[in-house]
Structures are given as C-alpha cells and as structure tokens.
C-alpha cells in the first residue's frame, strides 16, 4: 500500500470523522486515499476557515479536530486558527502536503520549512521522512494533541513520501492516558488515619 493509504488508516484508527481543508497538488495522494474511507472531507473556502472548524470540533468533542492544506501559502493560512486552538488548549491536528524531499535542498516553488514554522505554536511538529514511520508519527501527534494540556500537533507530509510503498505496517493501538487512581484499600487506610487523628 502507499504511505498515504496507511496514513488515512491511522486517522481512521484515531476515530477521525471529518477533515476540514482544501485539496492541492502536494496532498493529492492523501485525497485519493480518502476516497475509500469513511472519513468525510469538508472542503472549505480558505485554509484559515478549515483550521477554525477543526479548532471548534476539538473544543466541542475533546477529540482532535483535523485540518488539511497544501504546501507553502496553503499551510501558512492554517496558522491563525491552529495557533488559536493551541493557545486555548483545544486539540487540533494540522496536516500539510509538502514538496518532494528531493527538492527541499534548493530554492523551490512554495517550499517552506513548515516544521519550524509551526513549532512555536504547537506541542508537536514533525515531517514524515520515511513511509515506515507513518503510524508512529500519527499516534504521537494525536497523543500529544489530546493529552493534558491539549493543543496542536502539526504533520508535514512530503508528496514523494506519501506516494511511496510501505508493507507490513499497521496503525498503532489508539489509547489515552488515564489519571492515576489509588487502590481502594489505601483510601480506606488514609480515611481511618484521618478519623483517628487528634
């Protein structure tokens, strides 16, 4: 399967119902992989609107809202809504297509260092550089976004990596951290000590 297909399966595994965004050339593999998915893609007029919609989804559900843009200006348009979600502790996942890794070393049309651009306004900001690490990155992004204190995770997905083949990889088990609970006998013991104190 393609890395983009694994990526979409990982999103399904995390319980994603909607992705808000705008298709573009560099995220076409992800868009194609969404065709057979139950995830509903909501096309917006502007990426900023997509980020605010994901922000509100996160605020209302407690689960990370997901927004998608293409590279360069498409990704930078996510910043206002994404930063708002992160500052207000709403769980959000921002995903941006990116130019191929084979052209990142030179000045190339609309290629920006998105990982460093989103780093100050997110809890986790990363680029997928190998198809084999897709499942780990998606799981970590959702874990970071939804853990206390909730906030933003950003994933930069280069177009050539999205198109690469990957075998033998599946989504990682989605699990949430639970607050620690003391054993019942220790609570009883503490209550007795307090009751017997003078």
GIWO-V194443 format. One record per pair of residues at least 24 apart in sequence whose ideal C-beta (glycine too) atoms are under 10 Angstrom apart, sorted by the first residue. I is the first residue (numbers start at 1). J is the second residue. If there is no record, write none. Layout:
i=I j=J
i=I j=J
This chain:
i=1 j=33
i=1 j=131
i=1 j=165
i=1 j=166
i=1 j=167
i=1 j=169
i=2 j=29
i=2 j=30
i=2 j=32
i=2 j=33
i=2 j=131
i=2 j=161
i=2 j=162
i=2 j=163
i=2 j=164
i=2 j=165
i=2 j=166
i=3 j=29
i=3 j=30
i=3 j=33
i=3 j=128
i=3 j=130
i=3 j=131
i=3 j=132
i=3 j=133
i=3 j=134
i=3 j=157
i=3 j=158
i=3 j=160
i=3 j=161
i=3 j=162
i=3 j=163
i=3 j=164
i=3 j=165
i=3 j=166
i=3 j=169
i=4 j=28
i=4 j=29
i=4 j=30
i=4 j=31
i=4 j=32
i=4 j=33
i=4 j=34
i=4 j=97
i=4 j=131
i=4 j=134
i=4 j=157
i=4 j=159
i=4 j=161
i=4 j=162
i=4 j=163
i=4 j=164
i=4 j=166
i=5 j=29
i=5 j=30
i=5 j=32
i=5 j=33
i=5 j=34
i=5 j=36
i=5 j=37
i=5 j=134
i=5 j=162
i=5 j=165
i=5 j=166
i=6 j=33
i=6 j=131
i=6 j=132
i=6 j=134
i=6 j=135
i=6 j=138
i=6 j=162
i=6 j=164
i=6 j=165
i=6 j=166
i=6 j=167
i=6 j=169
i=6 j=170
i=6 j=171
i=7 j=33
i=7 j=34
i=7 j=95
i=7 j=128
i=7 j=131
i=7 j=134
i=7 j=135
i=7 j=137
i=7 j=138
i=7 j=155
i=7 j=157
i=7 j=161
i=7 j=162
i=7 j=166
i=7 j=171
i=8 j=32
i=8 j=33
i=8 j=34
i=8 j=35
i=8 j=36
i=8 j=37
i=8 j=39
i=8 j=134
i=8 j=138
i=8 j=171
i=9 j=33
i=9 j=37
i=9 j=134
i=9 j=135
i=9 j=138
i=9 j=169
i=9 j=170
i=9 j=171
i=10 j=134
i=10 j=135
i=10 j=136
i=10 j=137
i=10 j=138
i=10 j=139
i=10 j=141
i=10 j=142
i=10 j=169
i=10 j=170
i=10 j=171
i=10 j=172
i=10 j=174
i=11 j=37
i=11 j=39
i=11 j=64
i=11 j=66
i=11 j=93
i=11 j=95
i=11 j=138
i=11 j=141
i=11 j=142
i=11 j=171
i=12 j=37
i=12 j=38
i=12 j=39
i=12 j=171
i=12 j=174
i=13 j=135
i=13 j=138
i=13 j=139
i=13 j=142
i=13 j=170
i=13 j=171
i=13 j=172
i=13 j=173
i=13 j=174
i=14 j=63
i=14 j=64
i=14 j=66
i=14 j=93
i=14 j=138
i=14 j=139
i=14 j=141
i=14 j=142
i=14 j=143
i=14 j=145
i=14 j=146
i=14 j=171
i=14 j=172
i=14 j=174
i=15 j=39
i=15 j=61
i=15 j=63
i=15 j=64
i=15 j=142
i=15 j=174
i=16 j=40
i=16 j=57
i=16 j=63
i=16 j=64
i=16 j=65
i=16 j=66
i=16 j=93
i=16 j=138
i=16 j=142
i=17 j=57
i=17 j=61
i=17 j=63
i=17 j=65
i=17 j=66
i=18 j=42
i=18 j=53
i=18 j=54
i=18 j=57
i=18 j=65
i=18 j=66
i=18 j=67
i=19 j=43
i=19 j=50
i=19 j=53
i=19 j=54
i=19 j=65
i=19 j=66
i=19 j=67
i=19 j=68
i=19 j=93
i=19 j=95
i=20 j=44
i=20 j=47
i=20 j=49
i=20 j=50
i=20 j=51
i=20 j=52
i=20 j=53
i=20 j=54
i=20 j=55
i=20 j=56
i=20 j=57
i=20 j=65
i=20 j=66
i=20 j=67
i=20 j=68
i=20 j=69
i=20 j=78
i=20 j=81
i=21 j=47
i=21 j=49
i=21 j=50
i=21 j=51
i=21 j=53
i=21 j=54
i=21 j=66
i=21 j=67
i=21 j=68
i=21 j=69
i=21 j=70
i=21 j=74
i=21 j=78
i=21 j=94
i=21 j=95
i=21 j=96
i=21 j=97
i=22 j=46
i=22 j=47
i=22 j=49
i=22 j=50
i=22 j=67
i=22 j=68
i=22 j=69
i=22 j=70
i=22 j=74
i=22 j=77
i=22 j=78
i=23 j=68
i=23 j=69
i=23 j=70
i=23 j=74
i=23 j=97
i=24 j=68
i=24 j=69
i=24 j=70
i=24 j=71
i=24 j=72
i=24 j=73
i=24 j=74
i=24 j=75
i=24 j=96
i=24 j=97
i=24 j=110
i=24 j=159
i=25 j=70
i=25 j=71
i=25 j=74
i=25 j=97
i=25 j=99
i=25 j=110
i=25 j=159
i=26 j=69
i=26 j=70
i=26 j=71
i=26 j=72
i=26 j=74
i=26 j=75
i=26 j=96
i=26 j=97
i=26 j=98
i=26 j=99
i=26 j=100
i=26 j=110
i=26 j=111
i=26 j=157
i=26 j=158
i=26 j=159
i=26 j=160
i=26 j=162
i=27 j=68
i=27 j=69
i=27 j=70
i=27 j=71
i=27 j=74
i=27 j=75
i=27 j=95
i=27 j=96
i=27 j=97
i=27 j=98
i=27 j=157
i=27 j=159
i=27 j=162
i=28 j=70
i=28 j=97
i=28 j=159
i=28 j=162
i=28 j=163
i=29 j=97
i=29 j=157
i=29 j=159
i=29 j=160
i=29 j=161
i=29 j=162
i=29 j=163
i=29 j=164
i=30 j=68
i=30 j=95
i=30 j=97
i=30 j=157
i=30 j=159
i=30 j=162
i=31 j=68
i=31 j=70
i=31 j=97
i=32 j=162
i=32 j=163
i=33 j=162
i=34 j=68
i=39 j=66
i=41 j=66
i=41 j=68
i=42 j=67
i=42 j=68
i=44 j=68
i=44 j=69
i=46 j=74
i=46 j=77
i=46 j=78
i=46 j=81
i=47 j=73
i=47 j=74
i=47 j=75
i=47 j=76
i=47 j=77
i=47 j=78
i=47 j=79
i=47 j=80
i=47 j=81
i=47 j=82
i=47 j=94
i=47 j=96
i=48 j=76
i=48 j=77
i=48 j=78
i=48 j=79
i=48 j=80
i=48 j=81
i=48 j=82
i=48 j=84
i=49 j=77
i=49 j=78
i=49 j=81
i=50 j=74
i=50 j=77
i=50 j=78
i=50 j=81
i=50 j=82
i=50 j=94
i=51 j=77
i=51 j=78
i=51 j=79
i=51 j=80
i=51 j=81
i=51 j=82
i=51 j=83
i=51 j=84
i=51 j=85
i=51 j=92
i=51 j=94
i=51 j=152
i=52 j=78
i=52 j=80
i=52 j=81
i=52 j=82
i=52 j=84
i=52 j=85
i=52 j=92
i=53 j=81
i=54 j=78
i=54 j=81
i=54 j=82
i=54 j=85
i=54 j=90
i=54 j=91
i=54 j=92
i=54 j=93
i=54 j=94
i=54 j=95
i=54 j=152
i=55 j=80
i=55 j=81
i=55 j=82
i=55 j=83
i=55 j=84
i=55 j=85
i=55 j=86
i=55 j=88
i=55 j=90
i=55 j=91
i=55 j=92
i=55 j=152
i=56 j=81
i=56 j=85
i=56 j=90
i=56 j=92
i=57 j=85
i=57 j=90
i=57 j=91
i=57 j=92
i=58 j=85
i=58 j=88
i=58 j=89
i=58 j=90
i=58 j=91
i=58 j=92
i=58 j=93
i=58 j=145
i=58 j=146
i=58 j=150
i=58 j=151
i=58 j=152
i=59 j=85
i=59 j=88
i=59 j=89
i=59 j=90
i=59 j=91
i=59 j=92
i=59 j=150
i=60 j=90
i=61 j=90
i=61 j=91
i=62 j=90
i=62 j=91
i=62 j=146
i=62 j=150
i=63 j=91
i=63 j=93
i=63 j=142
i=63 j=145
i=63 j=146
i=63 j=150
i=63 j=176
i=64 j=90
i=64 j=91
i=64 j=92
i=64 j=93
i=64 j=94
i=64 j=141
i=64 j=142
i=64 j=143
i=64 j=144
i=64 j=145
i=64 j=146
i=64 j=150
i=64 j=151
i=64 j=152
i=64 j=153
i=65 j=90
i=65 j=91
i=65 j=92
i=65 j=93
i=65 j=94
i=65 j=145
i=65 j=152
i=66 j=91
i=66 j=92
i=66 j=93
i=66 j=94
i=66 j=95
i=66 j=141
i=66 j=142
i=66 j=145
i=66 j=153
i=66 j=155
i=67 j=92
i=67 j=93
i=67 j=94
i=67 j=95
i=67 j=96
i=67 j=154
i=68 j=93
i=68 j=94
i=68 j=95
i=68 j=96
i=68 j=97
i=68 j=155
i=68 j=157
i=69 j=94
i=69 j=95
i=69 j=96
i=69 j=97
i=69 j=114
i=70 j=96
i=70 j=97
i=70 j=98
i=70 j=99
i=70 j=110
i=70 j=159
i=71 j=96
i=71 j=97
i=71 j=98
i=71 j=99
i=71 j=108
i=71 j=109
i=71 j=110
i=71 j=111
i=71 j=112
i=71 j=114
i=71 j=156
i=71 j=157
i=71 j=158
i=71 j=159
i=72 j=96
i=72 j=97
i=72 j=98
i=72 j=99
i=72 j=108
i=72 j=109
i=72 j=110
i=72 j=111
i=72 j=112
i=72 j=114
i=73 j=110
i=73 j=112
i=74 j=110
i=75 j=110
i=75 j=112
i=75 j=114
i=75 j=117
i=75 j=118
i=75 j=154
i=75 j=156
i=76 j=110
i=76 j=112
i=76 j=114
i=76 j=117
i=76 j=118
i=78 j=114
i=78 j=118
i=78 j=152
i=78 j=154
i=79 j=114
i=79 j=117
i=79 j=118
i=79 j=121
i=79 j=154
i=80 j=121
i=81 j=152
i=82 j=118
i=82 j=121
i=82 j=122
i=82 j=151
i=82 j=152
i=82 j=153
i=82 j=154
i=83 j=118
i=83 j=120
i=83 j=121
i=83 j=122
i=83 j=152
i=84 j=121
i=84 j=152
i=85 j=121
i=85 j=122
i=85 j=145
i=85 j=150
i=85 j=151
i=85 j=152
i=86 j=118
i=86 j=120
i=86 j=121
i=86 j=122
i=86 j=123
i=86 j=145
i=86 j=149
i=86 j=150
i=86 j=151
i=86 j=152
i=86 j=153
i=86 j=154
i=87 j=121
i=87 j=151
i=87 j=152
i=88 j=150
i=88 j=151
i=89 j=123
i=89 j=148
i=89 j=149
i=89 j=150
i=89 j=151
i=89 j=152
i=90 j=145
i=90 j=150
i=90 j=151
i=90 j=152
i=91 j=123
i=91 j=142
i=91 j=144
i=91 j=145
i=91 j=146
i=91 j=147
i=91 j=149
i=91 j=150
i=91 j=151
i=91 j=152
i=91 j=153
i=92 j=122
i=92 j=123
i=92 j=145
i=92 j=146
i=92 j=150
i=92 j=151
i=92 j=152
i=92 j=153
i=92 j=154
i=93 j=122
i=93 j=124
i=93 j=138
i=93 j=141
i=93 j=142
i=93 j=144
i=93 j=145
i=93 j=146
i=93 j=152
i=93 j=153
i=93 j=154
i=93 j=155
i=94 j=118
i=94 j=121
i=94 j=122
i=94 j=125
i=94 j=141
i=94 j=145
i=94 j=152
i=94 j=153
i=94 j=154
i=94 j=155
i=94 j=156
i=95 j=128
i=95 j=138
i=95 j=141
i=95 j=153
i=95 j=154
i=95 j=155
i=95 j=156
i=95 j=157
i=96 j=127
i=96 j=154
i=96 j=155
i=96 j=156
i=96 j=157
i=96 j=158
i=97 j=156
i=97 j=157
i=97 j=158
i=97 j=159
i=97 j=162
i=98 j=127
i=98 j=128
i=98 j=155
i=98 j=156
i=98 j=157
i=98 j=158
i=98 j=159
i=98 j=160
i=98 j=161
i=98 j=162
i=99 j=158
i=99 j=159
i=99 j=160
i=100 j=158
i=100 j=159
i=100 j=160
i=100 j=161
i=100 j=162
i=100 j=163
i=101 j=127
i=101 j=128
i=101 j=129
i=101 j=130
i=101 j=158
i=101 j=159
i=101 j=160
i=101 j=161
i=102 j=158
i=102 j=159
i=102 j=160
i=103 j=158
i=103 j=159
i=103 j=160
i=104 j=158
i=111 j=158
i=112 j=156
i=113 j=156
i=114 j=154
i=114 j=155
i=114 j=156
i=114 j=157
i=115 j=154
i=115 j=155
i=115 j=156
i=116 j=156
i=117 j=154
i=117 j=156
i=118 j=152
i=118 j=153
i=118 j=154
i=118 j=155
i=118 j=156
i=119 j=154
i=121 j=151
i=121 j=152
i=121 j=154
i=122 j=151
i=122 j=152
i=122 j=153
i=122 j=154
i=123 j=147
i=123 j=149
i=123 j=150
i=123 j=151
i=123 j=152
i=123 j=153
i=123 j=154
i=124 j=151
i=124 j=152
i=124 j=153
i=124 j=154
i=124 j=155
i=125 j=152
i=125 j=153
i=125 j=154
i=125 j=155
i=125 j=156
i=126 j=153
i=126 j=154
i=126 j=155
i=126 j=156
i=126 j=157
i=127 j=154
i=127 j=155
i=127 j=156
i=127 j=157
i=127 j=158
i=127 j=161
i=128 j=155
i=128 j=156
i=128 j=157
i=128 j=158
i=128 j=161
i=128 j=162
i=128 j=164
i=129 j=156
i=129 j=158
i=129 j=161
i=130 j=161
i=130 j=164
i=130 j=166
i=131 j=160
i=131 j=161
i=131 j=162
i=131 j=163
i=131 j=164
i=131 j=165
i=131 j=166
i=131 j=167
i=131 j=169
i=132 j=164
i=132 j=166
i=132 j=167
i=132 j=168
i=132 j=169
i=133 j=161
i=133 j=166
i=133 j=169
i=134 j=161
i=134 j=162
i=134 j=164
i=134 j=166
i=134 j=169
i=134 j=171
i=135 j=166
i=135 j=169
i=135 j=170
i=135 j=171
i=135 j=172
i=136 j=169
i=136 j=172
i=137 j=172
i=138 j=171
i=138 j=172
i=138 j=174
i=139 j=171
i=139 j=172
i=139 j=173
i=139 j=174
i=139 j=175
i=140 j=172
i=142 j=172
i=142 j=174
i=142 j=176
i=143 j=172
i=143 j=174
i=143 j=175
i=143 j=176
i=143 j=177
i=146 j=174
i=146 j=176
i=146 j=177
i=147 j=176
i=147 j=177
i=148 j=177
i=148 j=179
